[in-house]
């Protein structure tokens, strides 16, 4: 397994460690519910240095991004970021990602999922017919997500940059905790506010930034957070997890990602025609949020059935939501069963357990 620059910190703090996407990652420290509540109510620090980062540069960089992603990156200006997706030739999702505009029309950073770094790099490179300059900086880039309603207030003394008023999906670059060239973005995967900070792994920068964050945050009881709470936090918001809720066989329209699928942008992106056809003809299945009516926890790949026990779909993610006190999940169902308040049943140990389709974010 690979380590991040913070692995020894996690072990020293007593984190429960496990393999994730080839990395030795912290799953939990003080417990999922405690860590989940810390982020919802205060602030927590996630080590997400396992994520992948690509730099695309030059006159052809934007054209390449436009051809491989579904969103319209031409709308990006310096200091803005955008959620998007890579599509394959069949209209499935190669990955979901964030595109950062470092220098308009010249320099961009793509942040991809840890499990897909090699796949995404090879896919984008295979489409790079006009020789845009590409650099995979994943192995030398650290990424910490400091999330929660008090995160920016805790971090503001560590930088002259105004992060208290940083708008959603924008970013700034400068000095943070005495380290230069740090990118601070108002992004994250929890729905509780906060920032993500990117910096190069050199000259003990990782050690310095980690220690400084926890020193300045000690009075506010900032906590380290593991991947288990990251999953419950994102699921309460209805955010997709690649490999569970979206993959190479699911289209953005089926996954409810039509809002990042710009069929009217001037550049043709991969499988645009397939998605246009889906939009006109309609999709046959849809990713929905649901909550359990009867007692039971939905789990990945459990079947979803109708009242007559006919299979109508499957669960992609599920948990007992710590903030909500009830069991929730995401899953694909046939469009006939996707309307809000539709009664569906989750097959749990051969029992059809009642649930209903609800809006996301969950409430």
N, C-alpha and C positions, 0 to 999 in steps of 0.2 A: 504494500500500500504506500501511496505517496503521503507525505506530511505537508501541512501548511507551515508558515513561519510561526504560527501560534500553537502548534500541537503540544509542545512541552508545557505551555501555559495551561491548556485544558486539562492535561493529565495532573499537573500540580494542584489544580483546583478541585480535583476529584471527579471530573466529568466521566460519565459513562460513555465510552468510545466504541465506535463501530465503523465498518467500511461503508462508504457511500461514494459512488461514482469513482471508485479506485483510490479514494483518499481516506485516511484515518481521521474521522470527524467526531466532534462531540454531539451526542444524542440528547443528553440532559445532564444537568448539574444538581439542582435542588428539587427537581420534579417538574413534570409537564405543567400541571395546574399552576404551580407557584411561578414558573417562568412565564407562562402565558399571561397571567395576571400582571406581572411586572411590566410587560410591554404594553398591555392595554391601559394600564393606569399610571405608569411612570416612564421607565426607560430601560432598555436592555441592549446588549452588544452581541451581535452574531458574527462569527468568523465565517465568511463566505468566500474565502480566497481560493476555493476550488473552482469557482466560476471561470469561464473563458473570456478572454479579451482579444479582439483583433483590431489592428489599425489598418484602415484603407486610406491611401493617399494618392494625390495627383489628379490630373484633369479628368481621368476616367473613373475615379472613385465613386462619385455620385451616380453615374450611369450604371455601374455594376450593382450598387445597392438597390437602385430602382428596379433592376431586372430580376433580382433574387428575392426581394421582400414585397409584402402585400401593401404596406402603408405607403404614403407619399412622402418620401424623404426630401423632396425638393422644397417642402414647406419649412424645413428646419433652417434656423439661423444660428449664429454663434451662441453657445450657451444653452441650447435647447436639446431635449431628448425626446424619443418617440418609441412607444411600444409597437412591435411589429412581428411578423412571422415570415419564415422561409417556407416556400412551398416546393413540393416535388412535381414531377411531370404528370402525376395522376391527380394533383390537387390536394394531396395530403400535406401534413405539416412536418417539415424536416425539423423545425425547432421554433420556439418563440424566443424573442430577443429584444434588447433595447439598443437603439441607434442613437449615438451621441454626436452632435455636430461640434467638432473642435474648432474648425475653420471652414466657413461656408464654401462649398464647392471644391474643397481641397483636402481636408483631413476629417475623418470620422472614426469613431470607435464603436465596435459592435460587441455587446456583452451577451454571451450565449451560456446555455446550461452546461454544467460540469460534465455530465454524462455524454454530451454531444460534441465536445470540442473537436475531436478528430473528424467526426462525420461532417460537421458544419464547415470546417476548414476545407476539407476535400470537395464538398459540394460547391461552395462559393468559388473555390479555385478552378473547378471544372467549367464554371460559367465565365471566368475572367478572360474572355477572348480579346479584349482590348488592352490587356496588360496594365491594369491598375496596380499600383504598388501595394503589396499586402505584407503585413507583419503579424505573426502570432506572438503576443506578449503575455500569454496566460501564465507561464511558469515564473515570470519575474514581476507579476502584479499582485499586490495584496488588496483585499477588499474586506472592509468591515461595514456592517450595517448597524447603525445605532438608531433604534426604532422606539417610538413611544411619544406620548404627548409632551413629555418634558425633555426629550432628547436634545433638541436644538438649544434650549435654554442652558442645559448642562454644558454643551460643547462650545457655546459662543465665546467664553473667555479664552479659548485656545486659538482663536484666529481673529484677524482684523477684517476678514470677509463677513459680509452681512448674511449669516445663514438663518437668522430668525425670520427674515422676510423673503426667503427663497421660495419662489413659486413652484408648484407641483410640476415635475418633469422639466426643470431647468437646473443648471449647474454653474458652479464657479470654480476657478482654479487659483491657487495661491499657497501661502504658508499656513500650516496647521500643526500645532504642538511643536513648533520649531522646525518642522520638516517642510522643505520647499516642494513645489510642483505637485501638490495634492489636489485631486479633483473631488469636489463635494457636490453631490447631487441630491435633489429632493425626490428621491425615488425609494422604493422598498417593496416588500412583499407581505406586509402585515396589516395595512389599512389603518395604522395608528399614528401616522406621521413619522417625522424623523428624516435622517439622511443616510446615504451610503458614501463611503470615502475610499477612493482609489489612490494607491501610491506604489512606488517602485520598491521592491524588496532589496534594499542595499544599505550598507553602513548602519546596521542595527535600527533602521527606521521603524520596523515592525515592533520591536521591543519598546522603543521610545514612545510610539503612538499608543500602544496598548496600555502601557503603564500610566501614561499621562491621563488618558481617558478615565481610568479607574481611580486615579488619585483625585482628579477634579470632581468625579462623580460619587466619591465615597459618601459625602455628606447627604447626597440625594438618594443613596441606596441603589445606585445603578448596578445591574446584575449581568453576568454572562448568560447567554441563552443558547440552548442547543437546537438541533434540527427538528426534534420532535415537536417542540412548541412552535417552531417556524411553520410546521405543517398544519397544526390546529388553527393558528392565526390566519394563515392564508385561506384555509378552507372556510372559516367563518365569513370571509369576504367574498367567497365564490371564485377565487383566483385559480386558474388552471395550473396543474402540475404536469410538466412534460413526462411522458411515459405512463401516466395514469389517465388524465382527462383528455389529453391530446397526444397524437403520435402520427406516424407516417400514413396511417389509414383513415384519419379523421380530417375533414376539411374545416377551414376557418368558419364557414357558414354553419356547419353542423355544431361547432363548438361555441357558437354565440359570439364569434369574433368578426362579425360583419363590419363592426365599427373600425377595425384596423385593416379592412380589405377594400382598398380604394379602386374599384373597377373603372372609375372615370379618370384615373391619372393617365397622362399622355404616354408614359412609357409602358410597354407591354411587359408584364411580369410573368414568371413561369406559371403555367396552368391557368392563366387569366380566363381563357375561353371556357375551360371546364367550370370554373366558378361562376362565370356569367350564365352558363346554361343551368347550373344549380339554382341560381337566383330566379331565373325565369320559370323553370319547371317546378321549382320547389324541392326541398330536401325531404328525405324519408325518415330521418331520425334527428333528434335534437338533444343537446346536453342541457339538463335541467337540474335545478336544486330541489331537494326534497327534505322534509323532516319526518321523523318517525312519529306515528300516532300511538302505536302499541310499543311495548317494551322490546328493545333489541338494538344492537349496534350494527349498522351496515358496513361491510368491508369490501375492499377492492375485488372486483370480479364476481361478487354475488349476483345471481340472476334477479331481474325485475320481472314480475309477472302481473297479469291482470286478474280480475275477480274470478275468472274461470281457469286460472292457473296456466294461461298461455304465456310463453316467454315473450316479453315486449322490449327487453333491453338488458342492461347490466350496470352495476355500480362501478364507478371509476374511483371515487374517494369517499370515505366515510369516517366519522368519529363521534365521540361524545363531546360536544362543544363546551369547553370550560366556561366561557363567558355567558352562555345561553342556558346551560343546565338541561340540554336536550340533545338527542342524537340527530345528526344531520348528514347529508351526503350529496354528491353529484353523481349523475349517471346519464347514459344515453337511453332514450325511449323513443318509440315510434311517435311521429308528430301527432297522431290521434290521441295520444295520452300525455301530451306535453303542456296542455293548457294549465294555467294556475288553478290550484285547488283540486286538480284531478286526483282521484284516489288510485294509488298504485300499491303493489305489495312487494316486499323484499323477501326473497327466499333465504331464510336463515335456518340452517340445519334441517332442511326439508319442511320447514313451516313457513307459510305465507304470512308475513308480518305487515300490518297496515302502515302506510305512509301517505303523504300527500305532497304534490308539487307546490313549491313556494318560490317567491322572489329571492334573488340574491342581490346584495349581501343578505345573509340570514339575519333575522331579528328575533 
